Amino acid sequence: MMKLPEKKKSGTEETVLIEKAVFSKAQILASKKYVGRVDLLNVLLNNSKLYALEEVDSLIDKFMKGKVK
């Protein structure tokens, strides 16, 4: 797990940095949270990219709501 800073603006002009946990594809595929989605995530995720869990959930949701051709 790595933590990358994320910029977030508040109501004022201040910029607040928040650390966001990111994981590799291998770490996500090995997690208990996604045990039922391993095949789907193996296709959706890129080997060289790091993902936040919210991003993974969003990719799954987007795929599941997609239209069948």
N, C-alpha and C positions, 0 to 999 in steps of 0.2 A: 504494500500500500504506500502510495506517495500522497503528499498533500501539496496542491498547487494553489497559489493565491487567486482569489476571484475578486474582481472589482465590483463593488456595489455602491450605488449612489443613494443617499438618503434624501430627505426633503430639502436639505440645504445643498450647497455646492461642494460639501465635503465628500471625499471618496474614502470609503472604509474597505479595508482588505479583509476578506474572510477566507480561511483555509478550507479547501474542499478536497475530500479524500477521493483519489482516483485509483483505478485498478487496471491491470493488464487483462487481455482476453483470457489467458490461462487461469488467472486468479478468479475471474468471474465464472468461468465454466466449472471450476472446482468448488464453488460456493454452494452451501446448502440451500440458499434462497432460490437459486435458479436450477435446481436439480431436475425439474420437469420441463425445462426449456433449453437444455443443452444443445439439442440438434438445431433448433431455431437460432440460438445465439452463435453457434459455430458458423452459420451462414451470414448473419447480420453484422457481426463484429469483425474489425480489422485487426490483424496480428500486431501491427506496429503502432496502434493507437491506444491511449489510456482513456478510460471511461469512468464517469461518476455514476453512482447507482441510479440517480434520477434520470440520467441520459439513457441508461440501459432500459429502464422501465418505459421511457418514452418511445424508444425504438420498438420494443415489444408491442406496446399499445398501438402505435402507428401501423405496424405490420398486421396486427389482428383486425384492425378496422378497415384495412385495404379492400379494394374490390377484386373479385375473382374474375379472371379473363377467360 
